[in-house]
Amino acid sequence: MWPGQTSTAHVVFDGLVDANPDVSHSLRDAELHVLDQHGRVIGSYGIGSVRVVRPPAPASSEGPAQCTLDFRGYSLPFPYADAVWRQWAGERPRRRGEWLGYPVEAHSSWLHVVQSAWAEEEDPRAAQDEPVGGVLDGRRVVGEDSFFCEIGEAVNGPGGYFGSNLDALEDCLVAPAGGSTPRSLLWEHSDASRDHLSADFVATVAEILRDRRVPFIMA
C-alpha cells in the first residue's frame, strides 16, 4: 500500500526482513526509502511523525514480519508513482519514451519519480543504452508534464531529468542536477506539441534558453 493511495491512514508493510520488534509506538523524522531489486536506495520520502499501530512480530516467529503504521495524514499527490517506482525498482529506463507506456494523467507521476531518483543517485545516467542528442520530439508532448519528461530525456537520456517546471528548467541550466547542459536543443515537430501548450509557456521556454545562451531551434 502506497502513502496516499487510499483514504485509510494505515499503511501495511509486509515481508519485512530483520524487523525490530522493540520499535516504539511512535517514530520521529521517519524516512521511507524506495529500494531497487538489488537493495539500493533509488528514492526517499521524509514522512515525519509516524505511529506504530501494530509492531513487527518477534524474531522467533516463522516467516517475514508484517508491520502496520499510521502516517498521520501524509499523502503523495502522484497516484501512479507506485507503478512507476515498481518499474524503476526492476530496472531503470534504458530507452527513451518509456513513460509513453503510461496514460497522460500519469506523466506527472513519472516526472516526480525521475526528479526523486536523480536527487538520490550519484550517476543516474549509468544504465543508459542511448546517446544524448539534444533533440526533443514534439509529437510526444501533450502537455507541460510530458514536455518536461521529453526535454529531460533529450538532454540527459532515458529517464533523464532537466526540470519539472519553468523555474526548475532555469535552475538546471544554471547548475545541472547530476546531468549536463545542452550545447543546443532542437525541438522537432514543434507544431504538434504547440497544440497542447500555451503560447506563454512556449515563449518562456524560448526566453529561458536564450538567456542562458543555449541555441534553440523549433522545426
N, C-alpha and C positions, 0 to 999 in steps of 0.2 A: 504494500500500500504506500502511495507517494503522498507527501505533505500537500494538502490542498486538493487531492484527487477526489475526495468525497467530503460530505458535510460533517462526518464524525471527527471529533478532536483526538481520538485514539489512533495510534499508529502501531501496527504489529510487526515486529522484526522476527522472522522465522529463520531457522537453520543457522543459529549463532554458534560459532566455534570459540572456545576459550572465553566464554562469557563469565563475568564476575557476579556470583550470586549475592555478594555482600554490598552491591551498589545501593546507595542511599535512596530515600524516597523522592529526592529532587536533585537536579543537576543544574549548575550554573554555567553559563557561557558554553553550552553544548554545541558541538560542531558535527555535522553529518558529512561523511566522506563518501564519494562515489568511486568505486573501485572497478578496474577492468578485470578481465579474466585471469590476469597474472597477479592480481592483488595490488596493483599500483594505483595510487590516488590520481584520478583524472578530473575530479571536480569536488567542490566542497561548499557547504552552506552553513552559515552561522545561525543556528536555531535559537540560541539564547537560553532562557529558562525552560527546563523540561521536567515533568513529573513522572516518576516511575509508577505506573498503575499496577503492573504485575512483573516482579523481577524475574530474572532467569532462574531455571531450576538448578539445584546444586550440581556440582561437577560429577557426583556419583551417579546421576541419572543417566539412563541409556539414551543415545541419540542426540542430535543437535538441540540446543536450547531455543526457547522462544521467550520474547520479552515484549511487553506492551507499554508504550509510552504515551504521555499526553503532551503534545507540542504547544499547548496553551495558546491556541489561536494562530500559530504560524501557518502560513499558506504560501503556495507557489503559484503565481498567476500565469503559468505556462502549462496548459493541460496536456500537451503532447511531450513534455520534457521526459517523462518516464520512458516512453517508447524510444525517443532519440538517444537517451543515455544508455538504454539497453543495447542499441546498435553499436554505439561507440565503445561500450564495455567489451563487446566481442571483437571489434576491430575498428580502428579509426578509418575515416573515409580515404579511399585510395584513388578515386576517380571524381572528377568534378561533376556537380549536378546531382549527387545522391540525394540531396534534400528535395529534389523534384519528385521523389517517390512518395512524399507526404502531401496531404491536402494543403491548399493555400492557407487555411487557418492554422496550420502547424508551422508555418515558416518562422513566426516569432519564437516558437519553442526551439526550433533548430538554431536560430541565431543566438538565443540565450545559452544553449549548450556550447556552441562554438566559443562564445565570449568567455564562459566559465572555464572551459578546457584550456584555452590559450592563456588565461591568467594563472593556471595551475602548473602547466608543463614548461620545462626548460627549453625543449626543442620540439615544438608542436608540428614541425614540417618533416620530421624524420621519416615518417612512413609513406610519404607521397610517391606515387608512381609517375605522375605527370609533371612536366616542366611548367614553370610560371611564365605566362606570356604577356600579361598586362592587357588582355583582350576581354571585354565584357560583352556577353551575348544578350542583347536586348529582348530577344524572344522569350527569355526565361523570366523576365521581370514583369510581375503582375501587381506590384505594389511596393511600398517602401521597404517592407521586411525582406522581400525577395531581392530587391536591389542590393541591400547590404549583404545578403547571402552570396549574391553573384559577384559583387565587387571584392568581397573577401577572398573568394577563390581566384578571381582574376589577378589579384596582387600576390596572394600567398598560397595558392594551390588548393587542392582538395581539402575541404573542411577548414579553409583559411578564414581568418578574421581581419577585417580592416574597418572597424567601426560598426555600431549598431544604430546610430542616429547621426545627424549632421555634425553635432558638436564632437562626437567620438571620432567621426571621419577626420575632422581637422586635427584632433589630438594625435591620431595615428600618423598623420603627415608630419607632425612636429617630432613625435617620439614614438616610433613603431613599437607595438607591444609584442616583442618576440619575433617579429616578422621583418618585412622590408618596405621601403618606399618605392613606388613605381617610377621608373625613368620616364615613362609615358603611359597613357591609357587610351585605348581605342574602344569606343562604345559602338559596337556593330549593331545593326538593326535597331537603331535608336528610335525610329518611328513607332515600332511595335511596342516598346516599353513606355514611350511618352503618352500613349493612350491610357495608361494606368497610373501615371504620375502627374502631379500638378506642375504647372509651368514654373511656379515659385520654387518648388523643390529642385527641379532640373537646373534652374538658373543659379540656385545657391550652391549646388554641387559644382557647377562650372566655375563659379566665383572662388570657391574654396581651393579647387585645384589650380586655378590661375594664380591666386595669391601665393600659393606655395610653389609656384614655378614648375608645375607638372604639365607637360604638353598633353592636351586633351582634345581628341578628335571624335566627333559624333558622325557616324556613317550610316 
